[in-house]
Amino acid sequence: MTVGDLGFSANHDHAPRVSVVLPVYNGEKYLAEAIESVLTQTFVDFELIVVDDGSIDDSPNILLKYQDIDPRVRVVVRENKGLPATLNDSIDMARGEWIVRMDQDDICSPERLACQYEYMQQHPDVVVLGSAANFMDAEGHVLCTYLPPVDDDALRRIFPSSPFIHPSVIFRKDNYCRAGKYPEKMKWGGEDVVFFGRLAGFGKLHNLRKALVNYRLVPGSMSRKPPVFRKMLIDIVASEIAGKPATDQQLLLLQQESTKIDKSQALFDYHFEMAKLCIWSGRSRENAMRYLAKCLVFRPVLVKVIFMGLLALMPHNWTRAVFFRLKGRHYE
């Protein structure tokens, strides 16, 4: 597919205050909904930069229809380079002082840009601002609200895991340049955590308690990769943040481990995670049992599924309190 700026209809005489960057790869199923949630923001002084990273589905055609709808939309279609490179290409194009991340399958609340822009204007010492998020399943059903830690000290203690929901963040473009951009060699995950770790050297980190993003959880997403892969990735991220670059051998082993995913196991893991979110949040016992039933389709009669089913029958306040004590995470 030819590289080209297909939607370069923005007004070049006026640099927007905010640039929303949305990387796309085979995102046809949810893409229109994600874009519409950006275009209907109450804050209007922004541009939306969408880089298609070599999609082989209908994503480019979906994107093309937006080129004449709104002059703030800029679309680039090019060959596949991976997510970190796509993020860097998008931000390098940005004309705004502020960069807002967005994903192809998530949904922004209408006031997201207004809330985050106003907060960053009032808190110049903050270098990265994220938010709480409504977690939804692949079909768009909201399962719970994740309330992450908010203050700088608590967020720094989370490293080398991510202190932010990546598509919820806003940061300054000049700090992006100072931090050395996203590490493009980390194509299999962790690029965001390394980037945040570097940005943390320039100021404070913060999360808003308000859920400004509906974050879609889908089968095979990074957080549900096998334990061996996750351990390797965390070790590499920790080394990168500490200024010790990962070796080619480490990255090769990580790439190889990323391919060792059994499809049925991935689907089991997905439904099991969805059940846990329903149980920990106390929002829907019925949904929890529905997801656990789907788990048994892929892995019949597992002890942990039965155990989670028993937890689903416990008082919601009790299960939520136990989870917070064990994991330090708060869901509503």
HELIX and SHEET records of a PDB file:
HELIX    1   1 LEU A   31  LEU A   39  1                                   9    
HELIX    2   2 SER A   59  LEU A   64  1                                   6    
HELIX    3   3 LEU A   83  MET A   93  1                                  11    
HELIX    4   4 ARG A  112  GLN A  122  1                                  11    
HELIX    5   5 ASP A  152  ARG A  156  1                                   5    
HELIX    6   6 HIS A  166  SER A  168  5                                   3    
HELIX    7   7 LYS A  173  ARG A  178  1                                   6    
HELIX    8   8 GLU A  191  LEU A  199  1                                   9    
HELIX    9   9 ALA A  200  PHE A  202  5                                   3    
HELIX   10  10 MET A  222  ARG A  224  5                                   3    
HELIX   11  11 PRO A  227  ILE A  241  1                                  15    
HELIX   12  12 ASP A  248  SER A  258  1                                  11    
HELIX   13  13 LYS A  263  SER A  281  1                                  19    
HELIX   14  14 ARG A  285  PHE A  298  1                                  14    
HELIX   15  15 VAL A  303  ALA A  312  1                                  10    
HELIX   16  16 HIS A  316  LYS A  327  1                                  12    
SHEET    1   A 9 GLY A   4  ASP A   5  0                                        
SHEET    2   A 9 VAL A  73  ARG A  78 -1                                        
SHEET    3   A 9 PHE A  46  ASP A  53  1                                        
SHEET    4   A 9 VAL A  18  VAL A  24  1                                        
SHEET    5   A 9 TRP A  98  ARG A 101  1                                        
SHEET    6   A 9 ILE A 170  ARG A 172 -1                                        
SHEET    7   A 9 VAL A 126  MET A 136 -1                                        
SHEET    8   A 9 VAL A 142  LEU A 147 -1                                        
SHEET    9   A 9 HIS A 330  TYR A 331 -1                                        
SHEET    1   B 9 GLY A   4  ASP A   5  0                                        
SHEET    2   B 9 VAL A  73  ARG A  78 -1                                        
SHEET    3   B 9 PHE A  46  ASP A  53  1                                        
SHEET    4   B 9 VAL A  18  VAL A  24  1                                        
SHEET    5   B 9 TRP A  98  ARG A 101  1                                        
SHEET    6   B 9 ILE A 170  ARG A 172 -1                                        
SHEET    7   B 9 VAL A 126  MET A 136 -1                                        
SHEET    8   B 9 LYS A 204  ARG A 216  1                                        
SHEET    9   B 9 ILE A 107  CYS A 108 -1                                        
END                                                                             
